[in-house]
Amino acid sequence: MSERNLTLLTDFYELTMMQGYFREEEKNVNVIFDMFYRRNPDDNGFAVCCGLEQLIELIENFHFSEEDIEYLASLKIFDADFLDYLREFRFTGDIYAIPEGNVMFPREPVVKVKAPIMQAQLIETALLNIINHQSLIATKASRVVHAAKGDGVMEFGLRRAQGPDAGIYGARAAVIAGCVGTSNVLAGQMFDIPVLGTHAHSWIMSFENEIDAFRAYARIYPDNCLLLIDTYDTLRSGLPNAIQVFRELREAGITPKKYGIRMDSGDLAYLSKQVKKAFDEAGFPDPVISASNDLDENLIASLKAQGATINSWGVGTNLITSKDTPAFGGVYKLAAIEDRKTGKMIPKIKISENSEKVTNPGDKVIYRIYGNDTGKIVADLIALADEVYDINEDLLLFDPIEPWKKTLLTAGTYTMKPLMIPVFKDGVCVYRDRPTVRELQKICAADIATLWEESTRLVNPHEVHVDLSKPLYDLKQELLDRYHKV
């Protein structure tokens, strides 16, 4: 992405509004926008934040080329002086974000942008496109990895992804969320992540018979030999032929570092048990038994419950497209606007007939609260940026929807950490020591481990509470009363 200029990756109305602010110069004041989402994908208990690296690349390369200016001029809607302004345009604001690999919850800011409104509006669409997509795939992948219960999960959905970028950055997100590798070679090169794969049915079919295909593959790749056994007949042909080839390797004094089979069809629970039994009887106690075939977290969980002996999972279409929930639903809403006379930020609120769509006003931060006795997440607290907390004092939490539901954390029983980090300051990236994808994978696993088991289950997970501080709650109620006077 850093080699591409994606400045025009925006909705047209962002540019028409931008020209409007350019004409109404007094309106181009500093503002605060929050990107957040309202529901976890797949009714999950959490989401995984992903895409920040690509957002940084976007902002650092944000400029209008002469080709862009020529195209915009051809639309006959933008004035010459505005186009001249765009030639010198750069992002000069501040951005704060939840770091990649961290778990996050509905209604809390994922990204906060503080900038002149022209700039803040212009980056909206691309910001949402990047964070929504990668967070969606990372969350889906985390569910699949959870269902596999420690078995390796390989992402191999490139051919079913919605285009090259979805395949590339979807693979990145999947590995961050715990997949052991990807079939996508370009993603492997770009992000230094493991690339994995065996062979297709066409390899078997291109030979006169199955065992010759197996022998040829084993001769070329003796150290890492996984054979696809369901081209003709899994149990009567593929399995005995595979075992015969592994016997021949053993007799030749070759001990593969990894050996086994892959199945892409049939009753995977039954077949895997027969495969394991046959390998055990042949003196091969630890084969890789890999399965694919339109898998997702629910099918993997079912196969596990049936006692399947599969220990490696290839997941494609349902992961890379997040088939059950194909959109993340993150939104970008104005939270505050600067008063030119005082320089103070005036909180703004969006009101809706749907209470879920009423926004939280003002300049906000997020605190993650952990119990000292367990190290687990107790709740997230959204507070105003100027609030100060002391873990040596009692902390009262309450549900912002049902405020009579309260929890008192006594001093010394909890810890708090700010969740959002500064990413850009005055247009300059200040988040320099950014983790690699492999490092992000470890960060993600460690962060998921701070969730209670009840919050990670696939069905009906326990909801982690996202509370509002008392000052923020009071501010929200004040604005609701102000705008809804009877």
N, C-alpha and C positions, 0 to 999 in steps of 0.2 A: 504493500500500500504506500510506503514512503516514497516510492518512485513514481507514483501516480498523483496527478492533481485532481482531487475529488471536490473542489470548491463548488462546482455546479451540481453536486449530488444533494439537491435540495428541492423542496416544493416551490413552485412558481410564486405562490403568494408570499413566501418569505422575502423574495426580492421586490415584489410590489410594495409590501409594507416597508421594506428598507428604504425605498425611494420616497415613500411618504414621510418617514422620519427625517430623511435628508431635507425634504422641503420644509417640514415643521421642525426646525432646528431645536427649538426649545423642548421638544418631546424626546430628543435623543439623550435621555438621562441614564444614569447608572441604575441597573435593576438587578434583582435576584430571581433566577429561575431554578426550580427543582425538577429533576427527573426522578420519578418514582413509579411504582406499579401497584395495582390494587389486589391482585390475586396470584397465588403461586400456581405455576403450571402443573397440570395433571393432579390438581388438588393435593399437591405435595405439602410437606410441613415447612418447607423453606425453599429458597432459590439460591443459586450460586452466581455471584457477580463475575462477569467476564466481559472482555472487550476493551478494557482501559488502554492497553498498549496500542491498539489500532486507533483509538480516539486521540491519543497523544500524537501519533504520526499524522493524523488528519490535521490537527490544529497547527502543528509545526510546519506543515506544508501548505497552509491555507493562504491562497492568493489567486487573483484573477489573472490569467494569462491573456496575451493579446488575442489569441484564438477565442477565449471566453468572451472578451469584450466585443469582438466582431460579431459573435453569435447573438449576444444580447442586443446589440445595436440593430441587427437584422429583424428583431421582433417588433420594432417600431413603437415601443412603449416606454423605453427608458431614455431620459434626456442626456444630452452630451456632457453636461457638467457632472451629472451623477455617474456616468460611465468613467469620466476622468477621475472621480473620487475612488471608484472601484479599483482603478489601476494601482493605487497606493494602499489599498486596504490590507490591514493585518489585524489579527486578534490581539488585543491588549489587556484583556481582563484576567480574572482569577477563576480557577476551577478547583473544586474539592470533590473527592469521590471515595466511595468504599473501595478498598483495594481488591484487585482480582483474586479469585480463589476463596474469598470470604463468603460465608453464608449471609443472607439478607432476608428481610421480611417485608410484607406489604405495607404500604403507606409511608415508609421512611425514605428520605432522600438517598438515591443511589449516586447521583451526580448533582452538585450545586454549582451554578454558573453566576458569577458576579461580574458584570461588564456593561458597557453602554448598550442600550436596548437594540440598536442596529446589529451589533455583533452577536449578542445573546440570541436574537431571533434567527440570524442566518445559520448558526451552527446546529439549530434544533433538529432538523430532519436527519442529518448525517449522524449526529450523536445518538438519536433514538434507533436508527437503523443498525448501528454497530453494537450498542449495548443490548438492545432487545434480542438480536439474533444470537449473539454468543452466549448471553445469559440463559436463553431458552435451551440451547443445545447442551450447555454445561449442566443445567438442572436435570434434563432428561438423562444425560449420561450418568449422573450421580445416582439416579434411581436404578439404572441398569446395573451399575457396579455394586450397589447395595444388594440387589437381588442375587448377584453371583456369589456373594458371601466369601470373598477372598480369591475366587478363581480369576484368571486373567480374562479381561474383556478387550477384544480388538474392534476398533471402529473401522468399518470398511464399506461406508455408504456412498462413496464418491460418485459412482455411476447413477445413483438415485437422488443425489442432492439437486437443489434448485439452482443449478449453475455453478461455475467454477469457484466464485467467492464463497458461496455457501458450503461447498465441499472443503475448501482450504481452511476457512476460519471455523467451520464446524468441527473439523478434525482437531484443530488447536484447542477448542473449548472442551471437546470430549476427553482429550488427554489430561487437561488441567483437572477435570472432574474425576479422573481415576482410571481411564482406559490405558492399557499397557502399551498401546501403539496404534498405528493406523495403516491402512493399505495405500494411503495417498502419498506418493513419492514426493510430489512438490511440497506438500505440507511438512514432510520429513526434512527436506532440504532447508526450507524457510525457517523452521522452528527448532531444528535439532531434536526431533522426537523419533522414537523407533518406528521403522517401517516393517510390516509383517505380511506374510501371505504364503500360500502353498502353490497350488496349480489348479487349473480348471478341468472340467469334464472333457473339454476339447483336447487337452493333452493326452488323456487316456484314449479317446476316440481316434486320434491321429496315428496310433500304432495298430498293428494287426491284431494284437490281443492285449489284455489288461496287464498281465504280469510283465510283459516286455516294457510297457510304459512305466510300471513301478520300478523295474530294475534300472532303466535308464535314468530315472529321476534320482534314485538312491546312489547311482554311480556319480552323478554330477554334484549332488548335495548330501554326502554321507553324514556330515555332522549335524544336520538339521533336516530331518527327513519326515515330513508328514504327508501321508498318502490319502487321497480322496477315494473312498471305497464304495460310493453309491452310484457309479456310472451305469452298471449293468444289474448286479444283484449284490446287495450289501453283505449278507451273511453267507451266501453260497459261493460267491466269487470274490468280491472285494476284500473281505476280511481274511480268508485263508491265503489269498495271494499276497496281501500285505505282510502277514506273519511269515510266509515263506521267504520274502525278500529280507526281512529283518534277521531271519535265521542265517541266510546266506552272508549277510554283513558280519554277523557274529562269527561264523565259521572262517571268514576271511580276516578275522582279528580286528574288525572295525567296530568300535563302540560309539554310536552317535551320542552327541551331547543332548540332543532332543529327538525323540522318535515317537511316532503314533499315527493317528488317522484323523480324518475329518469327514463328517457326514452332513449332507445338505438336504436331506429328504427323509421321509418315513417317520415311524413312531420312534422318536429320539430317546424316550425313556427306556422302552423295551430294547431297542437296538444297542444302546450304550451298555446296558447290563450284559448283553451277550458278548459284546466286544471286550469288556473287561474280563469276563470269565475266560474267553479264548486266549487272551494275552497272558493271563495268570497261568493257565495250563501249559502254555508254550514257554514259560520261564521268563516272561517279560513283565515284571511287576509294576512298573511305573510309566506306562505309556501316556502320552498326551491324547486325550479323547476330546476332540474339538467338534463343535456343532455350529451350524448356521441355519438358515431357512426362516426368514421373516421373524426373527426373535425380538422380543421386547422384555421389559422387566417382569411383566405378569406371566408370560410363558416360561421364562427362566425360573421364576419362583415356583410355578406349578411343576416343572420338571424336577426341581430340587425336592419338592414335597413327595414326588413319586419315586424318589430314590435313584434318579438317573446318576450314572457314574461319569458324566461329562465334567471335565475340569478346565475347559477353555471354550470361550464363547465368541463367535463372530457376529456382530450386530451391525446391520446396515441401514436399510430403509427407515425403520421405525425410530432409529436414533437420530440419524442425520437430518431427518425432516421433522422430528418431534411429532410424529403422525397424530397422536391423540390430541395434542394441543399445539397447533401449528403457528401460534403467535404468542408473544410474551405479554404484550399489552402495556408496556411502559409508556408514560405520558410525560409531558414537559409543561409545567404551569408556572405562571408569574406569582411570586411570593412576596415581593417588596419592590418599591420604587422610590428613588431618591427625591427628596424635597430640595430643589435647587437653592432655595433661600437659606435653609439651615444645614444642608448636607446630611440630614438624618434619613434613614431608610424608613419609609412608611409602609407598614404591613398591608398586604392585599390578600383577599380571599375570593375564591370562586364558589358560588352557591348554586346548588342544584336541587331539584325535586328528589333526586336520588341521593340519600345521605352519604352513600359510599363515595360520591363524586365531590363532596365538599372538601376543599383543600385546607391544609394547615398553613397559616400565614406566617410571614416574618422570616428573619435570618435565623436559620436553625442549625443545630448540630445533633449528632446521635451519640449516646453513650451506651456501650454494651455492659451489662451488669452480670457478674458471675458470683456464684456462691462459693465462699472460701472453703467449705467442707467438701465440695464435690468438684469444683472447677468447671461446673456446667453452667450454661447460660440460664439466668433467671428471667431476664426480660431485656428488651431494648427500650431506651428512654429518649424520646425526641424532646429537645429543650431549646430555648432561645440562646443565641450565641453568646450573650453576655452573662448568662447564669453561671454561678460558681457552686461546685459541690465538694463536700468533704466526707470521705469514707469513714471518718471518725465520728460522724453524726448519723442519727437515724434517717432513713429514707422511706418516704411514703409513696407507694406506687398505686395508681388507680386506672381502671379501664376508661378510656376516653368516650366510649359509646355507652357504657353502663357504669358511670362513675361511683356508684355505691359499692362496686366490687373493688376492694382495697387489699394491698399487701404491705405490711410494715417490715422493712429490713432494718435490723438493729445495728448500731455501730460495731464495726469489727467483724461482721459476718459476711461482708460482701466486698467486692472490688469493682471498679469502673474503669473503662478505657474509652477514649474518643474513637469512634469507628471511622470517620472520614479523615482523609489525609489531604494536604495541599498538593495539587498537581501542577497548576500554573499560577504564577504570580506576576501581574503586570505583563502578561503575554509570554513570559519566559517559563519553560518547564523547570520546575524545582524538584521533581520526582526523578532523580538521576539514577540511583542504584536499583534499577528495576529488576525483579526476579525473572529468570528464564522460565520457559514452560515447565521444565522438569522441576524446578524449585517451586513453581506455583502449584504443581500437583501435590507436593508435600504440604504446602501451606493449606491447600483445600482439604486434604485428608485430616490434618490436625484441627482445622476449624470445625469440620463436620463432627469430629470426636467430642467437641464441647456441647453438642446437642444431647438431650436426653434421648434414650432409645425410643421412647414413645413418639418423639417428634420426627424420627427417621423412618418409621414404618410406612409401607407403601399405601396402605388403606386406612382412612380415618386417622391421620396423624394428629397428635396433640398440637394445638396452636401455641406457638411462642408469643407471648404478649408484647405488643409494641405500645408503650404508654406515652402520654404527653405529660410534660412537667406542669405543675400547677400554674406558673405564669403563662405558659403557652396555652393551656386550656382556658384560662380566664380571658386571654386576648382573643381567642377564637370565639368564645361566647359573646364577648363585647362586640365584635364585628358582625356576628350573626344577628344580634339584637339591633345593631345600628342599621343594617340593610333590610331588616324585616320588621320595621316598625309598623304597627297597626294604626 
